[in-house]
Amino acid sequence: MSTLIAILILMASLVGMAIILLRKIPILVTLPESFEVPEREDVFLLIKKKIKQNNPFKNFSYELFLQKILSKVK
């Protein structure tokens, strides 16, 4: 009985994948064969620069942090 259920689920999944594939083929045919891929390195450099500019730990003092924790514990 469990094998029958597994086979039915497998068949339903395959039919679902086939339907999705058949619906997407016309869209894929209309796409151009070549397209420009944006450089990922530029995006990573931009993010890195933003993080460096907005660094919240720029003026972080460990001594002050420890003093605050000790005063709260006290």
N, C-alpha and C positions, 0 to 999 in steps of 0.2 A: 504494500500500500504506500509506504514512504517513497519507494522508487518511482511509483506512478506519479506522485505529487511532484517529485524532483524533476521528472521528465516533462511534466506539464509546465512547470515554472521555467525550465530551460527553453521549451518551445515558445512560450509566451515572450520570453526575453529576446529570443532570436527574431521573432516576428516584429516586436517593437523596434529593435535595432534596424531591421530591414525597412520599416516604414519611415523611420527618421532619415535613413540614408537615401531613400527614394525621394523624399521631400527636399533634401539638401542638394541633390545632384544638379538641378537646374540653376541654382544659385552659384554653385561652384563652377559651372561651365561659363557663366557670365563674367567671372573674375578675370582680370588680366593675368597673363602668365608670369610676368615679372613685376615686382614692386620694390620700392626702396624701403629698406628696414632702417628705422631710426637707430642711431648709435646708442647703445646702452651705457657706454662709458660716460658720455656727457651727462646723462641723468644721474648716475652715481656721483659724479663730481659735483653736480649741483646740490644734491642732498648733503654731501659731505661738507660743502661750504656753508650751507644753511645751519647745519648742526654746530659747526665751529663758531659761526656768528652768534647763535642763540644758545650758547652753552650755559646752562643754569648753574654749573659747578665752577664757574670762572673764579669767583671770590669765596670759595668754600673754605672754611676754617675748621679743621678737625678738632682743634682745642676748644673752640667755642661750642661745637656740636657736643663734645664730651661733657663740657661744663653744664650745658642745658640738660642733658640726660641725667647727670649726677644730681642736679638740683631737683629734678622731678622725682627721682628715686628717693631722695632725702626727705 
